[in-house]
Amino acid sequence: MSSQIAVAEKPKRGQESFLEDPRTRKALNIAVKTIVGVIVLAYAVFPVLWTISAAFNPTSSLRGQQLIPANPTLENFREILEDEPFFTWLWNSIKLATIGSLTGGAITTLSAYAFSRYRFWGRGTMLGGILLIQVFPNLLAMVALYALLLTIGQYFPEFGLNSHGGLILIYAGGALGFNVWLMKGFFDSIPRDLDESAYVDGASQTVVFFKIILPLVRPMIAVVMVLSFFGIFGDWFLPNLMLTDEKLYPLMLGLQTFIGNNYAQNWGPFAAGAVLGAIPQLIVYFTLQDWIVGGLTAGSVKG
């Protein structure tokens, strides 16, 4: 008996599944991306718009607040600007963020360069240890950091508790693990032929690093420093734990005094201070915008 083989007929035009149409799939893809983008944008922008609205709200209360105040006023800005500690808090935040990001960026760059270009005993173990530390939440280190600054302060009060020096020490090494891995990957993308060619021409290691390698990684250094600057500028938890003198408060901790009282919460001045506090961060971002974009995209193509 001859075997019969059943051959499935191809669907005719018009009988194709609705989702198999390329134009339909493309339209659905665009629609899904648009919906997700709108949701993410609303999630990010709405708190900013609400804070700006509260800054111009004359009632200094969030109850019954409208996104567009009926009677906008600058009274909250006048109140916060006439409050002397505000400028002290703002300066403290700028100082901590600038010194902390510059110090951390320098340590990160040198460490990542060493891990990328040199082979030494314990290199793999140290890289693995740095990566392992990032698994644990930062909250676990607070007790140890507090005890460490308490001990350091007995010999060097400028770097102990209730000091900006102590905070800078923590900020300089706080994100070292993640930043070292980020910078190391960027250094690895730079061909070693550049180093070897310079060594053949008689250049020293210092010349190779500062004259050849460093100019190539400046965009990534800018990314690391800007992210560190933003993180330090907006930090509240660590200063709240380490500082007791109100004159040493950074802006985020100082603004809490407007809403920390259970009997009187001045949300208007708080929002106005938050809006004014965003200005230094915007200046830093727009000043280094080209380097930030270059640093985030340059490492995507090796060679």
Backbone torsions as a table, in degrees:
resi	resn	phi	psi	omega
1	MET	NA	133.8	179.1
2	SER	-81.7	132.0	-179.6
3	SER	-74.8	140.7	179.0
4	GLN	-103.3	128.5	-178.6
5	ILE	-106.4	121.6	179.8
6	ALA	-85.2	125.1	179.7
7	VAL	-108.6	123.5	-179.6
8	ALA	-71.6	130.8	179.4
9	GLU	-77.3	140.6	176.7
10	LYS	-72.4	140.5	179.5
11	PRO	-64.8	141.1	179.9
12	LYS	-76.0	164.1	176.8
13	ARG	-59.5	132.5	-177.6
14	GLY	98.4	-19.5	177.5
15	GLN	-96.8	2.4	-179.6
16	GLU	-67.6	151.1	177.5
17	SER	-62.3	148.5	-177.5
18	PHE	-59.9	-38.5	-177.0
19	LEU	-80.4	-10.5	-179.9
20	GLU	-84.9	-7.9	177.9
21	ASP	-72.8	122.6	-178.4
22	PRO	-57.5	-37.8	-179.5
23	ARG	-68.5	-35.9	177.5
24	THR	-67.0	-44.1	179.2
25	ARG	-62.3	-39.7	179.0
26	LYS	-65.0	-42.0	179.5
27	ALA	-65.5	-41.3	178.0
28	LEU	-65.1	-39.2	178.8
29	ASN	-61.7	-44.4	178.8
30	ILE	-65.2	-40.5	-178.9
31	ALA	-64.9	-43.8	180.0
32	VAL	-64.0	-45.7	179.6
33	LYS	-62.3	-38.5	179.8
34	THR	-65.8	-43.6	-180.0
35	ILE	-63.6	-45.5	179.1
36	VAL	-62.9	-41.9	179.3
37	GLY	-62.9	-40.8	179.1
38	VAL	-65.4	-41.4	179.4
39	ILE	-63.7	-46.0	179.7
40	VAL	-63.8	-42.3	179.8
41	LEU	-63.8	-42.5	178.6
42	ALA	-64.9	-39.3	179.5
43	TYR	-63.5	-34.3	-178.0
44	ALA	-84.7	-36.2	-172.2
45	VAL	-87.7	-32.7	-174.5
46	PHE	-58.1	-46.5	177.8
47	PRO	-60.1	-35.0	179.1
48	VAL	-66.4	-46.4	179.2
49	LEU	-63.4	-37.9	-179.8
50	TRP	-67.8	-37.1	177.8
51	THR	-66.8	-43.1	177.4
52	ILE	-62.6	-40.5	177.9
53	SER	-62.6	-42.4	179.3
54	ALA	-65.0	-30.6	179.7
55	ALA	-66.2	-29.0	179.6
56	PHE	-100.9	6.1	-179.3
57	ASN	-82.6	124.4	-176.3
58	PRO	-74.9	-12.4	-174.4
59	THR	-85.5	-15.7	-177.5
60	SER	57.0	29.7	179.5
61	SER	-138.2	149.3	179.3
62	LEU	-91.1	-8.4	179.8
63	ARG	-74.2	126.5	179.4
64	GLY	69.6	17.1	-178.2
65	GLN	-72.7	138.6	174.9
66	GLN	-101.8	151.7	-179.4
67	LEU	-60.9	-37.1	174.4
68	ILE	-111.9	106.6	-176.7
69	PRO	-59.2	141.9	179.5
70	ALA	-67.8	-38.6	179.9
71	ASN	-128.0	77.6	-178.2
72	PRO	-63.7	146.9	-177.6
73	THR	-145.6	157.9	176.1
74	LEU	-100.9	12.7	-176.4
75	GLU	-61.8	-37.9	179.9
76	ASN	-64.7	-39.0	177.5
77	PHE	-67.6	-39.8	178.3
78	ARG	-63.1	-41.2	-179.1
79	GLU	-65.0	-41.9	-177.4
80	ILE	-73.4	-33.4	-179.9
81	LEU	-75.0	-28.3	177.0
82	GLU	-80.8	-9.5	178.5
83	ASP	-84.5	110.9	-173.6
84	GLU	-56.6	-42.0	-178.3
85	PRO	-60.5	-21.2	-177.0
86	PHE	-59.1	-47.0	-178.9
87	PHE	-68.6	-32.2	175.0
88	THR	-65.7	-44.4	178.4
89	TRP	-63.7	-42.1	-179.6
90	LEU	-63.7	-43.4	178.3
91	TRP	-64.2	-39.8	178.4
92	ASN	-61.1	-41.3	179.0
93	SER	-65.3	-43.4	179.6
94	ILE	-63.8	-42.0	-179.7
95	LYS	-64.5	-49.2	-179.2
96	LEU	-61.9	-44.7	-177.6
97	ALA	-67.4	-40.0	-178.4
98	THR	-68.6	-52.6	-178.4
99	ILE	-66.2	-41.9	-179.8
100	GLY	-63.8	-42.5	-179.6
101	SER	-71.4	-38.6	178.0
102	LEU	-66.5	-45.0	179.1
103	THR	-65.0	-47.2	178.5
104	GLY	-63.2	-38.4	178.4
105	GLY	-64.7	-40.2	178.5
106	ALA	-65.1	-45.5	179.3
107	ILE	-64.1	-41.3	179.8
108	THR	-62.9	-44.1	-178.3
109	THR	-63.2	-47.4	-179.6
110	LEU	-65.2	-41.0	-179.5
111	SER	-66.5	-45.4	-179.4
112	ALA	-64.6	-37.8	177.8
113	TYR	-63.7	-41.5	179.3
114	ALA	-65.0	-43.3	179.6
115	PHE	-67.8	-30.2	-177.4
116	SER	-81.8	-38.0	-170.4
117	ARG	-102.3	-19.5	-174.4
118	TYR	-117.2	150.7	175.4
119	ARG	-116.0	117.5	-176.7
120	PHE	-141.7	166.0	-176.7
121	TRP	-65.7	131.2	179.6
122	GLY	85.2	5.9	-177.2
123	ARG	-61.9	-50.6	-179.4
124	GLY	-62.9	-39.3	179.3
125	THR	-65.1	-41.0	179.8
126	MET	-66.6	-41.7	177.9
127	LEU	-63.4	-42.6	177.3
128	GLY	-64.9	-38.0	177.8
129	GLY	-65.4	-40.9	177.9
130	ILE	-61.8	-41.4	179.2
131	LEU	-68.9	-37.2	-179.3
132	LEU	-66.1	-36.9	-179.5
133	ILE	-60.8	-32.4	-178.2
134	GLN	-68.4	-15.9	-179.5
135	VAL	-70.0	-33.6	-175.4
136	PHE	-83.7	142.4	178.3
137	PRO	-66.5	148.8	-178.5
138	ASN	-63.3	-24.0	-178.4
139	LEU	-61.0	-28.8	-179.2
140	LEU	-66.8	-23.3	-176.5
141	ALA	-89.9	-5.8	-173.7
142	MET	-63.5	-42.2	-179.7
143	VAL	-64.4	-43.4	179.5
144	ALA	-64.7	-41.5	179.1
145	LEU	-65.5	-40.2	178.2
146	TYR	-61.9	-45.7	179.1
147	ALA	-65.7	-35.9	179.7
148	LEU	-65.2	-47.9	179.0
149	LEU	-66.6	-32.6	177.0
150	LEU	-63.2	-40.4	178.8
151	THR	-71.5	-44.1	179.6
152	ILE	-62.3	-38.2	-178.5
153	GLY	-64.1	-21.3	177.3
154	GLN	-69.5	-26.0	-179.6
155	TYR	-108.0	-36.6	179.6
156	PHE	-131.0	89.8	-176.8
157	PRO	-59.2	-26.2	-178.9
158	GLU	-67.5	-16.4	-179.1
159	PHE	-121.4	21.4	-179.8
160	GLY	-101.3	-156.5	176.9
161	LEU	-67.4	154.0	179.3
162	ASN	57.2	44.3	177.9
163	SER	-147.6	149.5	175.8
164	HIS	-71.7	-30.7	178.8
165	GLY	-61.2	-40.3	177.8
166	GLY	-64.9	-41.1	177.6
167	LEU	-63.8	-40.4	-179.6
168	ILE	-64.1	-38.4	176.5
169	LEU	-58.4	-42.4	-179.7
170	ILE	-70.8	-43.2	-178.9
171	TYR	-64.5	-36.8	-177.6
172	ALA	-63.6	-33.4	-179.0
173	GLY	-110.2	1.2	-175.1
174	GLY	-64.2	-46.9	-178.7
175	ALA	-104.1	23.0	-175.2
176	LEU	-62.4	-39.2	-176.6
177	GLY	-61.4	-54.2	-179.4
178	PHE	-63.4	-43.6	-177.4
179	ASN	-66.7	-36.1	178.6
180	VAL	-63.5	-44.6	178.2
181	TRP	-64.6	-38.9	178.4
182	LEU	-63.6	-47.4	-179.9
183	MET	-69.7	-36.4	179.9
184	LYS	-60.8	-42.7	177.2
185	GLY	-61.3	-34.5	178.2
186	PHE	-71.5	-41.7	176.3
187	PHE	-62.8	-37.8	-179.8
188	ASP	-64.0	-26.9	-179.6
189	SER	-76.9	-11.2	178.4
190	ILE	-86.4	123.6	-177.1
191	PRO	-58.9	138.8	177.1
192	ARG	-71.2	-14.4	178.4
193	ASP	-59.7	-30.6	177.9
194	LEU	-63.9	-43.6	178.3
195	ASP	-63.5	-48.0	-175.7
196	GLU	-64.8	-38.3	178.3
197	SER	-64.1	-39.7	178.8
198	ALA	-68.0	-38.6	178.0
199	TYR	-64.5	-37.7	178.3
200	VAL	-63.7	-35.5	179.3
201	ASP	-79.1	1.2	175.9
202	GLY	95.1	11.4	-179.9
203	ALA	-76.2	145.3	177.4
204	SER	-84.7	171.6	178.7
205	GLN	-63.3	-35.6	178.8
206	THR	-65.0	-43.2	179.4
207	VAL	-65.4	-41.6	179.6
208	VAL	-61.0	-43.1	-177.1
209	PHE	-69.6	-49.9	-172.8
210	PHE	-81.3	-30.0	-175.2
211	LYS	-97.1	-25.7	-174.5
212	ILE	-114.2	-54.8	-173.6
213	ILE	-76.5	-46.7	-174.5
214	LEU	-58.8	-42.8	177.5
215	PRO	-61.1	-28.2	-179.0
216	LEU	-76.4	-25.7	-175.7
217	VAL	-104.4	6.2	-179.6
218	ARG	-58.3	-38.4	176.8
219	PRO	-60.8	-40.6	179.3
220	MET	-69.9	-36.2	175.3
221	ILE	-61.3	-40.3	177.7
222	ALA	-61.9	-40.3	178.5
223	VAL	-61.9	-47.4	-179.0
224	VAL	-61.4	-44.6	-177.8
225	MET	-68.9	-39.5	-179.7
226	VAL	-66.8	-43.5	177.2
227	LEU	-62.1	-39.7	177.0
228	SER	-65.9	-41.2	179.0
229	PHE	-59.1	-47.8	-179.7
230	PHE	-63.9	-42.0	-179.3
231	GLY	-63.8	-42.6	179.7
232	ILE	-70.5	-42.0	-177.7
233	PHE	-61.6	-37.1	-177.7
234	GLY	-94.8	7.5	-177.8
235	ASP	-74.9	136.2	176.2
236	TRP	-120.1	-37.4	-170.3
237	PHE	-65.4	-49.7	-175.9
238	LEU	-65.3	-47.2	175.6
239	PRO	-61.0	-35.1	179.0
240	ASN	-64.5	-28.7	-180.0
241	LEU	-84.6	-35.1	-170.6
242	MET	-99.4	-20.6	-173.5
243	LEU	-109.5	141.7	175.8
244	THR	-123.6	-22.8	-179.2
245	ASP	-83.8	122.5	-177.1
246	GLU	-63.3	-28.1	178.9
247	LYS	-69.2	-17.8	178.9
248	LEU	-95.5	-2.5	-177.0
249	TYR	-62.0	137.9	165.3
250	PRO	-77.6	175.1	-171.7
251	LEU	-62.1	-44.3	-176.6
252	MET	-61.3	-39.4	179.7
253	LEU	-75.1	-35.9	179.3
254	GLY	-67.2	-38.4	-179.7
255	LEU	-65.9	-22.3	179.3
256	GLN	-63.3	-25.4	-179.3
257	THR	-63.8	-20.5	179.0
258	PHE	-77.9	-22.8	-176.1
259	ILE	-123.6	1.8	-176.8
260	GLY	-80.3	-12.6	-179.7
261	ASN	-85.5	127.5	-178.8
262	ASN	-68.5	-18.8	-175.5
263	TYR	-101.7	-16.8	-179.6
264	ALA	-149.4	110.2	179.5
265	GLN	-117.7	109.5	-177.5
266	ASN	-94.5	84.9	-178.0
267	TRP	-71.0	-27.2	179.6
268	GLY	-63.2	-57.7	176.0
269	PRO	-60.6	-34.4	177.2
270	PHE	-60.6	-47.4	179.4
271	ALA	-66.3	-39.2	178.2
272	ALA	-62.9	-41.9	176.9
273	GLY	-64.5	-36.4	177.7
274	ALA	-66.0	-39.9	178.2
275	VAL	-64.6	-45.6	178.6
276	LEU	-66.2	-34.2	179.6
277	GLY	-68.9	-19.4	178.3
278	ALA	-77.8	-16.0	-176.6
279	ILE	-62.3	-48.5	178.4
280	PRO	-58.7	-36.2	179.4
281	GLN	-68.5	-38.9	176.9
282	LEU	-65.0	-39.4	178.5
283	ILE	-62.3	-45.0	179.0
284	VAL	-62.2	-43.7	-176.9
285	TYR	-65.1	-49.7	-176.7
286	PHE	-70.3	-27.3	176.7
287	THR	-68.4	-39.8	-176.9
288	LEU	-105.6	20.8	-173.9
289	GLN	-60.8	-44.4	-178.5
290	ASP	-62.8	-42.5	179.2
291	TRP	-67.7	-36.0	179.6
292	ILE	-64.4	-47.1	178.8
293	VAL	-63.2	-41.8	178.2
294	GLY	-63.6	-39.1	-179.9
295	GLY	-69.0	-33.8	-179.0
296	LEU	-78.3	-20.0	-176.4
297	THR	-111.6	-22.4	-174.2
298	ALA	-66.2	-33.9	-177.9
299	GLY	-77.7	-2.3	-177.9
300	SER	-76.2	-21.8	178.9
301	VAL	-119.1	121.6	-177.6
302	LYS	-88.7	140.3	176.5
303	GLY	123.9	NA	NA
